[in-house]
């Protein structure tokens, strides 16, 4: 995506909020298009909706879309960092500026609903949901199947990204999957304003319907850039949703197998995994964003928090390292070991200076972000496939998927042949944590595997303390502003 298209309509939807408040209840100003006008225009000119969908994708990387001015507020990758810290796999090994320290790594935000981190997560995902609802309503609603193929594809994308946002809300705002627990309000139409929390099963029913619809609607869609969700990405999101339930493993195995065999993606090679993770054209990337100078990102970005070769907090004094125990679990002959700097006593010890980096590799050098964002890789499908098969006792299939991945990482994968049952499940979980370190997936894997985390020696707090996946400290609180403004919500989950 070389230029970000901004229509008047896009400006309208980006202003949509996350709770009632007087601003949200105000009618749309008369100079903006109405939903009916959009719908009529889209029947002959899908470009009207396409511009809106472009605006929604922009939300995933634009700054302050979580309704704060924090330097940790920059779209989806902001919450990937939150999750990596909460899972314990990412260590804040040096803290000079304080980002993430008290609120996330010391768990103050998940224990106090007045912390803005809670508002930020809630606001961002509901902003995306409200925006997706505009597209869905304009194209005929939740049960529509548009006549024009292009409108079908746009509807499929909107449904998929709505489900993606609800999925992350279910993960961040509930301790574990409990179908009867009331956890979130559900808004599936643009006219929805405020509402009570509904049962987890209701949220999951909507996500699964949205994603199954999206998979059907996106059949035949040839996207122009990887920022767009295609059928394979929708299948990948559905695999994550079903995997988090803990009772639909065969469906997860089927979905991921189809992506692997038909999606046209290649596993990143042993050379590519130390190549910087900076180019959306990488064949192993399924979904990502091509960031250019036109995008306008700088310090307030994922790269501005993570990369020492960018003008960043990581360079200037807030070091994000791999957990020492996890690093020790990586074999010496594993290509991924080289992603991390081993220099005990140095500020740069265990930082990912050979995994994520600006190609110029000048310390503090990149000021305008042109290195890209990755949201999903095909490696995730191999690991989810292995995990799902292992969970249902299909150890042979699980070993095959795991070995396919590891064959690009280590010289000898024969040890996998001797694994079965829980030992195999444990190995898949470990490899998921290693392979996807720093990509925002460790938190999801921790919850799926019902893991207990133990922070290594390079953390600044809670070193050595066992913390269960369903500990209150690992999930966010419904924010203060929502409880104040939504008359139907007055209690935490």
Secondary structure as GFF3:
##gff-version 3
##sequence-region A 1 493
A	DSSP	alpha_helix	8	14	.	.	.	ID=ss1
A	DSSP	alpha_helix	21	25	.	.	.	ID=ss2
A	DSSP	alpha_helix	35	42	.	.	.	ID=ss3
A	DSSP	alpha_helix	47	59	.	.	.	ID=ss4
A	DSSP	alpha_helix	76	87	.	.	.	ID=ss5
A	DSSP	beta_strand	90	95	.	.	.	ID=ss6
A	DSSP	pi_helix	101	105	.	.	.	ID=ss7
A	DSSP	alpha_helix	108	111	.	.	.	ID=ss8
A	DSSP	alpha_helix	116	138	.	.	.	ID=ss9
A	DSSP	alpha_helix	149	172	.	.	.	ID=ss10
A	DSSP	beta_strand	182	185	.	.	.	ID=ss11
A	DSSP	beta_strand	197	199	.	.	.	ID=ss12
A	DSSP	alpha_helix	200	217	.	.	.	ID=ss13
A	DSSP	alpha_helix	231	245	.	.	.	ID=ss14
A	DSSP	alpha_helix	249	262	.	.	.	ID=ss15
A	DSSP	three_ten_helix	272	274	.	.	.	ID=ss16
A	DSSP	beta_strand	285	289	.	.	.	ID=ss17
A	DSSP	three_ten_helix	293	295	.	.	.	ID=ss18
A	DSSP	alpha_helix	303	306	.	.	.	ID=ss19
A	DSSP	alpha_helix	313	316	.	.	.	ID=ss20
A	DSSP	beta_strand	318	322	.	.	.	ID=ss21
A	DSSP	alpha_helix	324	328	.	.	.	ID=ss22
A	DSSP	three_ten_helix	335	339	.	.	.	ID=ss23
A	DSSP	beta_strand	373	377	.	.	.	ID=ss24
A	DSSP	alpha_helix	378	391	.	.	.	ID=ss25
A	DSSP	alpha_helix	395	406	.	.	.	ID=ss26
A	DSSP	three_ten_helix	414	418	.	.	.	ID=ss27
A	DSSP	alpha_helix	421	435	.	.	.	ID=ss28
A	DSSP	alpha_helix	442	448	.	.	.	ID=ss29
A	DSSP	beta_strand	452	454	.	.	.	ID=ss30
A	DSSP	beta_strand	466	468	.	.	.	ID=ss31
A	DSSP	three_ten_helix	472	474	.	.	.	ID=ss32
A	DSSP	alpha_helix	480	485	.	.	.	ID=ss33
###
